[in-house]
Amino acid sequence: MVKVAVLVVAAGRGHRFGGELPKQYRTIDNRMILSRTLGVFCAHPAINYVRAVIHPDDLPLYKVASEGMPILDPVYGGPTRQDSVRLGLESLEKENPDIVLIQDGARPFTDFGIINKVLEAVSPTTGAIPGLPVTDTIKTIKIDGEKKIIEKTIDRSTLWRVQTPQGFTYKEILEAHKKCIGMELTDDAAVAETVGISTVIVPGSEDNFKITTTDDLSRAEQLIKSRPVSIRSATGFDVHQFEEGDFCTLCGVKVPHTAKLKGHSDADVGLHALTDALLGAIGSGDIGLHFPPSDMKWKNADSAIFLKHAVSLVKAIGGEIVNADITFICERPKIGAYRLQMVENLSKLLNISSNAISIKATTTEKLGFTGRSEGLAAQACVSVRI
């Protein structure tokens, strides 16, 4: 499985923006720009690690921007963007990803579609960056006192405006940055170009702009206002067979029974189904992608860990859980006496009112594997407001 890391470069001071607060910590609709940037990468199902490169003076602000996100500890940047990227890349040597995406911290509207295009285009010998063709007529000028005099018109057919994330194989771009120490190169594609790494352009988006000036901030605020609130619903389903034991763990509650559920973790079908539903609502894959059963790290793990992770991803993209509904499908055990405990437990895990949680049970009238009491299934449905 390909390992992907994202390096979010947020160590700049934003001199062109003005003011004492660096632009990445300004807010759009009451949410920090950097928080929006980090969130989309944390939630993407193909990304394994996210790390920010920050200025040491900004650590308290960064902690607010990244609160609750499943993210690596930040590293401190250097005097230039190029230095900051290199330091960030060096900090990922322990994780040793196959691919790294390098993203501007003040580019908050990158979406899954752009990320997917970059990832698909990266190869062992080729980097990939999103971009847009230049459509305005381009002129070169000369300065004569206070006058700016046009010299000539540039052929725009080969000119493109490039964006981030810029994707490369990790080892190639790390070595490229080491070779380019001391040069003044404006982006990572320029670093790659300097050492002979081929880079392709994939379609970017007009919305994927970098916030550099106060006009950009106003544009970002208008973009947010123009986007309607969406309600996303998704379902999850899970099954575990019975084995010898004396209780089943259902939504974090131990329910007495003549058998227990067999699984790599604690086999909590309720929490597994609910986790899958939340991940589905934000397009973030499934529980097996985030917590593979082949990884012994999750042997006998409390499934609340999985649900908390999914909840953190919903929060990372600015989402809010509206409600959750779970149906257990089994002949036994009977859950009625434990329903309120399950609801209260989920209320704490999801951080929503108990009134927004429903837990039910049904049988299959003795039909199928649940009817034969060979196992237990759970189906979950959630709604998320974004």
C-alpha positions, 0 to 999 in steps of 0.5 A: 500500500502506497504511503502518502504524507502531506507537508503544509507549509505555514511558517511565513509571516505574510508581509504582503498581507499586512498586520501582526497576525500571520494570514494563515491564522486569520479567520474565514467565517469564524474558522482559521485559514490554516485549520481549513487547509489542514482539515481537508488533508486529514480527512482524505482517505489516501493520506496517511500523515499530515504535518505542518511547518510553522514559525516557533512564535506561532505555536499557540495559534497553531494549537488552536488551528489543529485542535482535535485533528489526527496530525503529526507534531509540527516542525519549525521552518527556516528563513525562506519557504524553500528552507521550511520545505526542506526541514519539513521533508527531513522531519518525515524520514521516520515515516518514510512515505512513498509520496509527499504532497507539499501544500501552502498553508494559506490555500484553504479551498483545495478539494479531494478532486484536486488531491486525487488528480495530483496523486494519480499523476505522480510516478517514480520519475514524475512529479505533478502539480495543479495549474490553470492556463493563463487567459489574460494577455501578458506584457513585459514593460520597462520603467522610465521614471514613473512611467511603465512602458510596454515593451512587447506581448508574451505568447500566453499559449504555454503559460500556466498559473501553478497551485498546490499541492505539489506532489512528488516521490518523497525520496526524490524531492528530499534529495532535490531540496538538499541539492538546492540549498541556498538557491532562491526558488519559489516553489517545489516544482522549480526545485524539481526542475533544477535537478532534472525531475520531470513534472506534469500539470493537472487541472487546478481550480479557480477556487484553489487560490492562495490567500495573499492579500486582504482582497483575497481574504474578501474573496474567500469570505464571499466564496464561503457565503456562496456555498450553501450548507449541505446535509450529507447522510451515509450508512454503515454496516458490520457483522461479527460471528459469535464465539465462546464467551459471556458478553458482547460489547455493543456501542461500548456497553458490555451486554451479557450473553452466552457468547461473545463477538469474534474480531480483531478489535473488541468486535463492537459491531455498533461502533464499527457500523457507526464509524463507517457511516461517519467516514462515508458521510465525508468521503473518507473511505472506510474503517478498514482503510484507517485501521487495517485488521492486518495491523497488530496495533489494533488487536483487542483495541477499544472500538471507541478509538475508531469512532473518535477518529471518525468524529475528529475527521468530521470536525476537521472539515468543519462538519457537525454531526446532526444525528445517528441511528443504529439498528442491531440485527440479531435474535439474542442478546436482547438489548432493551435494558442496555439501550439508554447506556448505549445512547449516553455513551454515544452522546459523549463520543459524538458530542451530540444530544441524546435526543439525536441518537436512536438505537433499535434492534430487530430480528430476521424471523429466524432466517439467515445467519442471525436467525441461526444465532451464528452472529450479530449485525448492525446497521448505522445511518448518520447525517452530517452538516457541512 
